[in-house]
């Protein structure tokens, strides 16, 4: 038994347990990263849409008291709300993200005469 050059059972089990531990740790982290990536992508896309809609509302020149409508962005229903507050146009977008949590993002615009 002194010249045994192969792996023992304990060495094989130890190496397999290390590999399984790495797999068990990385799979949930990978899933979390994918979820956060989708969440940030949706947030960025919706903020771009809100910016464009706010500029379009400011460009029309007619600042109404309140305007509400819904647009589907990335298979998500996004509610846009525009309100006029003392010359400032406030635009808010509300939607439900990937984690089924409600999110809101607001921008303000001012039209110079």
N, C-alpha and C positions, 0 to 999 in steps of 0.2 A: 504493500500500500504506500510505500514511501515514494515511488516513482509514478504516481498517478498524475497524468497530464491533462485530464478532462475537467469539466465543470462539475462541481458537486451539486446536489439537489438544493442545498441551502443558498448557494450562490445564484442559481437560476431563479429561485423564488424571490430572492432579494432584488435582483435586477427587474423581474416582472412587476414586483410591487412598486418599485420606483417609477416605472413606465406608466402603470395604472394610476398612480397618484398624480403624475403630471397631466394625464388625460382628464382626470376628474377635476383638476383645478382649472385647466384651460377651457374646457367646454362652456361652463357658465360665464366665464369672463368674455369669451368670444360672442356669446349670445347677448350679453349686456352691451358690448361694443356695437354690435349690429343694430340693436334697438336705439341706442343713443345717436348713432349715425343717421337713422331714418328721422328721428325726432329733430335733430339739428337741421337736416336737409329741408324738412317741412317748415320749420321756423324761418329759415332763410328765404325760402321760396315765397311764403306768405308775406313776409316783410317786404319783399320786392314788389309783390302785387299791391300791397297796401300803399307803398310809396307811389307807385304809378297811378293808382286810383286817387290818392290825395292830390297829386299834381294835376290830374284831369279835373277834379272838383274845383281846384283853385283857378285853373285856366278858363273855366266857363264863365267866371266873373259873378255868377249868381251864388251867393252863399246862403243856402237854405238853413232853416232851423235844425231839422233832423232828417237824415236819409239813412234807411236801413235796407240792405239786400244781402242775398246769399249767393256765393260762387263755389263751385266744386273745384278744388285744387288738390292734385295728387290723391284723388279718391277720398277727399275729406271735405265736408261741408263747412265753409268758412263764412261766418256772419260779419259783414262790414257795417259799421255804424259811424256816421259822420255827423258831428254836432258843431254848431257855431257858438263860440264862447267869447264875447267881447272882441270880435275881429280875428280871433284865432280859430282856425278850423281844426278840430280834433277828429282824427280818424283812428278807429280801433278795429282790430280783427280778433274774433273769438272762434276757437275751434277745439275739438277733442283730439289729443295727441295719441301716439302709439300706445302709451301706457294707460289709456282711458282717463286721463286727467284733463281738465279744462285749462286752456291757456288763453292769455290775452296779450296782445301787443298793440301799443298805441304810438302814433306819431302826431305831431302838431305842424300846422302850416300857417303862414302869414302871407297875405297878398298885399304887396305894396302898390300904392296907387300911382 
